[in-house]
Amino acid sequence: MRHYELVVVLSPMLNQEQVTETWDKIKGFITTREAEISHEEQWGTRRLAYPIRKGQHRFLEGSYHLTRFATERAFNKDLENFLKVDEEILRSLVTVTLPEEELAAQAAAAARAIRTPPPRPAPVGPDGVPIPSAPPAEGTNPSDAIVTEGLPELVEEAPAEDALVSEPADGSVSEVPQETTEPVVETESEPDVPEEGGNLTIETVDSDNNEA
């Protein structure tokens, strides 16, 4: 059994009744050749990739129809000749295809592939060797372990950040004694009072000498 797929583009000037009549004529040609139609689709009117001339008209859009059928004998040439002489058919294409069961299996596999996310790549070290993942500890969530596996660099950089923070702390401690020395410098101006007292003492001594 050979399986075929037929796509035809009908004139957009046809009304719904004329489209149905033309499509039934095509299906009748197929079934009279001992072929069995397994699938039909109507894609509606779509814009053409390029203009098509048919008779005196130049078409920019057309009505798309698809059908799949199976047959024991090949009649591709007869079908192509039949489709070419019909003025209502702008274009047609007949291709060999797979049985409906295999097409459905391929579509289901493609849908599963879209829903299933791809596996995450293993982390790689600087030398290009994959880093083995450590098993999660007891009582932890496996998802937490997966998250931490992807952050080896952050864990290594944590001590460096602590060192940077500790350096300003040490510097601030060393600066405290320098600040405490400032009041000591300010107290040097206080001996002015004893100097005045000393002057008074000297004056009294001078007065005693004068009296003598």
Secondary structure, DSSP 8 states (H G I E B T S, - for coil): -EEEEEEEEE-TT--HHHHHHHHHHHHHHHHTTTEEEEEEEEEEEEEEEEEEEETTEEEEEEEEEEEEEEESS--HHHHHHHHHH-TTEEEEEEEE---HHHHHHHHHHHHHHHHS-------B-TTS-B-------TTS-HHHHHHHHT-HHHHHHHHHHHHHHHHHHHHHHHHHHHHHHHHHHHGGGTTHHHHHHHHHHHHHHHHHHHH-
